[in-house]
Amino acid sequence: MAVSISAVVLLGIVVFVLIRGGSVRLGPALACMGFGFFLASTAAGPTISDAIGTVTGWISSI
């Protein structure tokens, strides 16, 4: 749980910086956010979550 909250905060900061810097407009950012939200509720959601957990486990063991 702590890893997912940290990832959300980190990705939120990245999106905020990209929007403020003009690299990404608000509309496409909201579209990507909606896509991620609905993707999480599909059958692919747990698989993606497990993959991210595995990667963060590898990184923390280094």
MARBA-3410 file (N, C-alpha, C, O; in Angstrom, 1 decimal):
62
0.8,-1.2,0.0,0.0,0.0,0.0,0.9,1.2,0.0,0.6,2.2,-0.7 ~ 1.9,1.3,0.8,2.8,2.4,0.9,3.4,2.7,-0.5,3.7,3.9,-0.8 ~ 3.8,1.7,-1.2,4.4,1.9,-2.5,3.4,2.5,-3.5,3.8,3.4,-4.2 ~ 2.2,2.1,-3.5,1.2,2.7,-4.4,0.9,4.1,-4.1,0.7,4.9,-5.0 ~ 0.9,4.5,-2.8,0.7,5.9,-2.5,1.9,6.7,-2.9,1.7,7.8,-3.4
3.1,6.2,-2.7,4.3,6.9,-3.1,4.3,7.1,-4.6,4.7,8.1,-5.1 ~ 3.9,6.1,-5.4,3.9,6.1,-6.8,2.8,7.2,-7.3,3.1,7.9,-8.2 ~ 1.7,7.2,-6.6,0.7,8.2,-7.0,1.2,9.6,-6.7,1.0,10.5,-7.6 ~ 1.8,9.8,-5.6,2.4,11.2,-5.3,3.5,11.5,-6.3,3.5,12.7,-6.8 ~ 4.4,10.6,-6.6,5.4,10.9,-7.6,4.9,11.2,-8.9,5.3,12.1,-9.6
4.0,10.4,-9.4,3.4,10.6,-10.7,2.6,11.9,-10.8,2.5,12.5,-11.8 ~ 1.9,12.2,-9.7,1.2,13.4,-9.6,2.1,14.6,-9.7,1.7,15.6,-10.4 ~ 3.2,14.6,-9.1,4.2,15.7,-9.2,4.7,15.8,-10.6,4.9,16.9,-11.1 ~ 5.0,14.6,-11.2,5.5,14.7,-12.6,4.5,15.3,-13.5,4.9,16.1,-14.4 ~ 3.2,14.9,-13.4,2.2,15.4,-14.3,2.0,16.9,-14.0,1.9,17.7,-15.0
2.1,17.3,-12.8,2.0,18.8,-12.5,3.1,19.6,-13.1,2.8,20.6,-13.7 ~ 4.3,19.1,-13.0,5.5,19.8,-13.6,5.3,19.8,-15.1,5.7,20.8,-15.7 ~ 4.9,18.7,-15.7,4.8,18.7,-17.2,3.7,19.7,-17.6,3.8,20.3,-18.7 ~ 2.6,19.7,-16.9,1.5,20.7,-17.3,2.0,22.1,-17.1,1.8,23.0,-18.0 ~ 2.7,22.4,-16.0,3.2,23.8,-15.7,4.3,24.2,-16.7,4.3,25.3,-17.1
5.1,23.2,-17.1,6.1,23.5,-18.1,5.7,23.6,-19.5,6.4,24.0,-20.4 ~ 4.4,23.3,-19.8,3.9,23.4,-21.1,4.2,22.2,-22.0,3.8,22.2,-23.2 ~ 4.8,21.1,-21.4,5.0,19.9,-22.2,3.7,19.1,-22.5,3.6,18.5,-23.5 ~ 2.8,19.2,-21.6,1.5,18.5,-21.7,0.4,19.5,-21.4,0.5,20.2,-20.4 ~ -0.6,19.5,-22.2,-1.7,20.3,-22.0,-2.7,19.6,-21.0,-2.6,18.4,-20.8
-3.6,20.4,-20.4,-4.5,19.9,-19.4,-5.4,18.8,-20.0,-5.7,17.8,-19.3 ~ -5.9,19.0,-21.2,-6.9,18.1,-21.8,-6.3,16.7,-22.0,-6.9,15.7,-21.5 ~ -5.1,16.5,-22.6,-4.5,15.2,-22.7,-4.1,14.6,-21.4,-4.2,13.4,-21.2 ~ -3.7,15.4,-20.4,-3.4,14.9,-19.1,-4.7,14.3,-18.5,-4.6,13.2,-17.8 ~ -5.8,15.0,-18.6,-7.0,14.5,-18.0,-7.5,13.2,-18.8,-8.0,12.3,-18.1
-7.3,13.1,-20.1,-7.6,11.9,-20.8,-6.8,10.7,-20.4,-7.3,9.6,-20.2 ~ -5.5,11.0,-20.2,-4.6,9.9,-19.7,-5.0,9.4,-18.3,-5.0,8.3,-18.0 ~ -5.4,10.4,-17.4,-5.9,10.1,-16.1,-7.1,9.2,-16.1,-7.2,8.2,-15.4 ~ -8.1,9.6,-17.0,-9.3,8.8,-17.1,-9.0,7.4,-17.7,-9.6,6.5,-17.2 ~ -8.1,7.3,-18.6,-7.7,6.0,-19.2,-7.1,5.1,-18.1,-7.5,4.0,-18.0
-6.2,5.7,-17.3,-5.6,4.9,-16.2,-6.6,4.5,-15.2,-6.6,3.4,-14.6 ~ -7.6,5.4,-14.9,-8.6,5.1,-13.9,-9.5,3.9,-14.3,-9.7,3.0,-13.6 ~ -9.9,3.9,-15.6,-10.8,2.9,-16.1,-10.0,1.6,-16.4,-10.5,0.5,-16.3 ~ -8.7,1.7,-16.7,-7.8,0.5,-16.9,-7.7,-0.2,-15.6,-7.6,-1.4,-15.6 ~ -7.6,0.5,-14.5,-7.4,-0.1,-13.2,-8.6,-1.0,-12.9,-8.4,-2.0,-12.1
-9.8,-0.7,-13.4,-10.9,-1.5,-13.0,-11.2,-2.7,-14.0,-12.1,-3.4,-13.8 ~ -10.3,-2.9,-14.9,-10.4,-4.0,-15.8,-9.6,-5.2,-15.3,-9.0,-5.1,-14.2 ~ -9.6,-6.3,-16.0,-8.8,-7.5,-15.6,-7.3,-7.2,-15.7,-6.6,-7.9,-15.0 ~ -6.9,-6.2,-16.4,-5.5,-5.9,-16.5,-5.0,-5.2,-15.3,-3.8,-5.1,-15.1 ~ -5.8,-4.6,-14.5,-5.4,-3.8,-13.3,-4.6,-4.6,-12.3,-3.5,-4.1,-12.0
-5.0,-5.7,-11.9,-4.2,-6.5,-10.9,-2.9,-6.9,-11.5,-1.8,-7.0,-10.8 ~ -2.8,-7.3,-12.8,-1.6,-7.7,-13.4,-0.6,-6.5,-13.5,0.6,-6.7,-13.2 ~ -1.1,-5.3,-13.8,-0.2,-4.2,-13.9,0.3,-3.8,-12.5,1.5,-3.5,-12.3 ~ -0.6,-3.9,-11.5,-0.2,-3.7,-10.1,0.9,-4.7,-9.6,1.8,-4.3,-8.9 ~ 0.7,-5.9,-9.9,1.7,-6.9,-9.6,3.0,-6.7,-10.2,4.1,-6.8,-9.6
3.0,-6.3,-11.5,4.2,-6.0,-12.2,5.0,-4.8,-11.6,6.2,-4.8,-11.4 ~ 4.2,-3.8,-11.2,4.8,-2.6,-10.6,5.4,-3.0,-9.2,6.5,-2.5,-8.8 ~ 4.7,-3.8,-8.5,5.2,-4.3,-7.2,6.4,-5.1,-7.4,7.4,-5.0,-6.5 ~ 6.5,-5.9,-8.4,7.7,-6.7,-8.6,8.9,-5.8,-9.0,10.0,-6.0,-8.4 ~ 8.7,-4.8,-9.8,9.8,-3.9,-10.2,10.3,-3.1,-9.0,11.5,-3.0,-8.8
9.3,-2.6,-8.2,9.7,-1.9,-7.0,10.5,-2.8,-6.0,11.3,-2.3,-5.3 ~ 10.1,-4.1,-5.9,10.8,-5.0,-5.1,12.2,-5.2,-5.6,13.1,-5.3,-4.7 ~ 12.4,-5.3,-6.9,13.8,-5.4,-7.4,14.6,-4.2,-7.1,15.8,-4.3,-6.7 ~ 14.0,-3.0,-7.3,14.7,-1.8,-7.1,15.1,-1.7,-5.6,16.2,-1.2,-5.3 ~ 14.2,-2.0,-4.7,14.5,-1.9,-3.3,15.6,-2.9,-2.8,16.2,-2.7,-1.8
15.7,-4.0,-3.5,16.7,-5.0,-3.1,18.1,-4.6,-3.6,19.1,-5.3,-3.2 ~ 18.2,-3.6,-4.4,19.6,-3.2,-5.0,20.3,-2.4,-3.9,21.4,-2.0,-4.2
END
